[in-house]
Amino acid sequence: MARSGRPKAELVLTPEEHEQLTRWSRRAKSSQALALRSKIVLACAEGLDNKVVAAQVGCEEHTVSKWRRRFVEQRLDGLGDDPRPGRPRTISVDQVEDVIVATLESTPANATHWTRSKMAERTGLSKTTIGKIWKDFGLKPHLVDHFKLSTDPLFIDKLYDVVGLYLNPPEASVVLCVDEKSQIQALQRSQPAFPMMPGMPERRTHDYVRHGTTTLFAAMNVADGTVITSTHRRHRAIEFKKFLIKIEATVPKDLEIHLICDNYGTHKHPIIKAWLAEHRRVTLHFTPTYSSWLNLVERFFGYVTADLLQRSDHRSVQALEADLRKWIDSWNEDPKVFVWTKTADQILASLGRLMQRISNPGH
């Protein structure tokens, strides 16, 4: 005889509960945990057993059992997290939802974003409570990230081209990510720094004397992380051609050379096109506009900045360039390989989701 399992507690919703649960389950910006629990209860109310509900909402069967039981015992208030030992919970689910919705879908008067004090004034809750709610739900109103979508009409073609080089490089070839870090300043601090001591960080003056600039040209080998570099005082097609000549002379003659670079004007100058016509083993592949994130050499420049340039103190451009060469020599002794993992299809799917969020901010 088939086992019927332990009897399930009857779960019947009132119209008000059904409306509230539906609202929680559909609000894309609400807590994902609360949305899942609401979907579980709604499915259980349709008479489905725990196994079917678990498969439908994408969770474990014991999770369905837990929230079915909690709802039957405590109704809507039971869908919150378990109370911790100590003082009983005094904040209702509706109050938490109100804080979340207000944070995500409104702004305070005469301000661009919510602060703990402004939200506390609006809701009557303490600033500590507001901070805890924001922390629990991963909300950080004081932070903002920046992005810019590419308007390149050939975005998809260039994306597949560049990502294809990362994931499936051609045989008998080398793939190099190329770019220039321009306007690197030789900065001399106006006063000597105070060294770090226990309980006190290193202290530097905020002002400095400028001693000129240089540009770092870099070509990073995707396969092993090594870099070919040059420094030049100017940043023109002439200097870029000199760098191409260095790359061509450095790479073994039996290998094809594929260079990934951005759409900067010097990369497409007639001087460069003429040089490429004479050196057929070198091919330039351009990333889409506003898509520097596709070029792995940008990550290398991040290391240069963090390790050397942020706290640099140079009294001449020559000293700056000498330190750059020394740092790069050390890098090439133990290079770091940056491994590209996402396919072009995955990137397009991610951008599609971003575009949907932008076009439907309230859903």
N, C-alpha and C positions, 0 to 999 in steps of 0.2 A: 504494500500500500504506500502511495506517495506521501511524503511528509508535508503537512500543511504549514508547519512553522508556527511560531507563537502568534496569537491573535493580535491584529493591529488595532490600536485605539481609533475609534470613529472620528473622522475629521470633517466637520461641516463648517463652511464659512458663512458669515453674515454678509449681506451686500456691501456694507461699509468695509469689512475686512478684505473682501475680494477686490474692491476698488483700491484700497491702500496698498495691498500686496502687488497688484498689477502696476501701480505707479512706481513702486520701489524696483520692481523687476525690469522695468523699461527705461528707467533713467540711466543713461549711459555714464553720467558723471557721478552717480552715487557710489557708495561703497560696493565693490565687487562682491564682498562677502555677504552683505545684506541683500544684494540682488540675487545671489545664488540661493540663499535661504528662502527668499520669497518665491522663487521659481519652484523650489522643492515643495513648499506648502501648497502652491497652486496645483501642481501636478498630483499631489497626494489627495487633494480635494476632489479630483476627477475620478477617484476610485482606483488609481493605479497602485500596484504593489511596489515595495521599496526597490526591488531589483530593476524593474522597468523604469522607475523614476531616476535611479542612479545612472542608467544608460542614457536616458533622455537629456539630463542636465550635465552629464560629464563629471560625476563624482563617485565616491565609494558608497557602498550600500549602507555601511554603518553610519555614514554622515546623514543619509536620508532618515534613518531610524531616529537619530538623535534629534534632528530638527522637527520631525513629525511629533515626537513625544513632547518636546519643549513647547511647541505651539499649542498642543492640546491642553497642556498644563497651565501655560501662562499667556496664551493668545499672542498678540502682536509684541507685547513687551518681552516675550520669551525669545525673540529672534536676535536680541543683543548678545554680546559676549558674556561669559560667565562672570559674575561679580567676584572680585578678589577679597581675601580675608580682610576684616577690619570694618571700617565705616560702611553702612549700607549705601547702595547707589541711590543718588538723588536726582540724576539727570535722566530724563525720559528719552526714548527713541525719537520722538517727535522733535524734541529740542536739539538733539544731535543732528537730525536731518535738516532742521532749519539752519543751523550753523553751516553745514556743508553746502546746501543749496545757495545760501546767501553769499558764501565765499566764492563759489564757482560762477554764479550767474548775476552778480550785481557788484556795484562799487559804492563806497561811502560818498557822502556829499563832500565836494571840494577835495577829492583825493583820487588817485589812480588805482589804489589797491587797499585791501583791508590790513589793519594791524590788530594785534591782540587787544589793545586798549579800545580801539574803535568798535571791534566786534563785541567786546564785553559790554560796552555802553549800549549797543543796539539790542543785545539779547538779555541783559541783566545777569549774565553768568560772569564768573570771575575770569581774569586774564589767564590764570593757571589752567582753568578748565578749557578755555578756548585753545590754549597752546597744546593741551593734551589731545583734544579732538583733532586738531590739525595734524599732530604727530601720528596719531593712530591711523588716520586716513591718508597720510602721505601728502598733505597739502602745505605748500610753501609760498604764500602770497608775496613774500618779499623778494623772491627769486624770479628771474626771467631768462630764458634761453633765446638765442637768436637763430634765425634761419632765413634763407632766400631761395625760392624755387627757381629752377632754371627756366629761361624763356627760349632756349635754343631749339629751333625747329628740327634739328637733327639729334635731339637729346637721346632718343632711344637707340639710334644707330651708333652713336658715340659710346653710349653706356655698354652696349653689347661688345663693341670693339675693345674697349679698355678692360672690362671684366674678363673677356675671353683671353686676353694676354696674361692676366693674373692666374686664371684657373687652368688654362690650356695653352701655355706658351709654345710657339712654333719650335720644331726641332732644329738643331744646329744654329741656335740664335741666342742672344742675350737680350733681356727686357730691362730697360733702365727707366726709372722715374726721374724726370728732370724738372728743375725749377730754379728760380733765383730768390734769395732772401736779400732784398735790397735795402738801402738806407740803414745799414748797421752802423751805429754811431760809436766813435771812440770817445767815451765820456770819462772825464777826470772829476772825481768828487772834490768839492771845495775844501773839505777837511778830512783828515784821516779817520777811518772807522774805529769805533770802540769794539774790541773783540767780545765774543760771547762769553758769559760767565754763568756760574750756577745761579739760577733764578732771574737771569737777565739775558734777553736775546742780543744778538749783534746789533749795533746801532750805526746807521749811516746818515749822512746829511742828505736832505732832499734836493739840494741844488748842486750843479756841476758845471764844468766848462767843456764845451764841445771842441773836439780836435779833428773834425772831418768824418767822412763816412766811407764805407766800402760795401761791395755787393758780393755775396757768397753764391757762386754757381755750383750746383750739386747734381750728380746723377747717381741714384741709388740702384744697385743691382737687386732685383726682386728675388733672385734665387738665393743669394747668400748675405745680403744686407750691407756689403761693402759699398763705399762711395768713391766716386771720382769727383774732385772739386777743383775750383779755381777761384781766385779773388780778383776783382777788377774795380777800379774807382768809378767807372762809368757803367751804365746799364743800357747799352744800345745793341743794335743788330751786329755791329762789328765785334763787340765783346762776346756775344752769343755764338757767332761764327768761330771765334778763337776757341771757345769751349767745345764746340762740335768737333773741331780739328783734334783737340786733345782726347776726346772720347774715342774718335775713330782710330787714333794712333795707339790708344791703350788697349782696346779690345782686340783679341787675336783675329788675324786676317781671315780665318776660315769660318767665322761666325757672322750671321746677319745681326744687325743692330736695330732694335725697336725702341724708340724713345716716346714715353708718355709725357706730355706737357700740356700747359694751358693755352688759352687763346690770346696771350699777350702779343701785341703787334710785332715785336722784334722776332717772334718765332715764325712769322709769316712774311717777313720782309723779302723783297726781290733778291737781296744779297743771299739770304738763306735758301730761297728756292733755287737759285743758280748753283749754289754749293751742293745741294742735295741732288740736283740733276747730274752732277759729276761724280757723286759717291752713292751709287745705287744700292749699296748694302745697308744704308742708313734710311730708316723710315720713321717719320713723325706721326704719332697718333694723338689727336687732340681730345681732351676732356670737354664735356659740355660747359657752356658758360655758367658761372656761379656754382661750379661743382668741384671746388678744390679738394673736397673730401674724398674724391676719387683718386687723388694722386698720393701715393704712399710716402713720397719724399717729404710731404708736409709734416708727417709724424717725426721724421728725422730732424727737421728744423725745430720742432718742439723740444727735442732733447738738447739741441744746441743752445736754445734760448734758456731753458731751465738750468742746465749745468754750467753754462759759461757766461751768457750775456746779461742775465738779470742782475747779477751783482758785480759786473765787470768794472774795472777802474783802469783806464788806459790813457796815457799821456800823448799818444800819437796813433795814427792809423797803422803805421808799421807795426807797432806793438800789438795792436788788436789783431792784425792779420797773422802775426807770428803765433799768437795764442790760438787762433782758429786752426791753423795748420797743425799745431801740436795736439789740440783736442781731437781733430779728425784722424791723425795718425794713431792715436790711442783707440779711437772707435774702430778703425779698420783692423786692429790687432785682435779685437774680440767683438765683431759686429753683431747687431741684433737684427734678426729676420722678422719682418712684419708679414704675417700670413693673412691673405685675403680669403674669406670664407663664404660670403654671400654671393649667390648667383644673380644675374641681371633680372631674372624673373622675380626673385625674392625682393630685390630692391624696388622694382616697379610695383609689386603688391603693397609694400610698406608705404611708398609714396601715394598710392591710391587711397590707403586708409587715412593718411594725413590730409589729403585733399577733401575726403568726405567729412572729416572733422571740421575743416575750415569752412566748407560750404554749408554744413548743418551744425553750427556751434551749440544749438540748444537741444540736440537729440543724442 
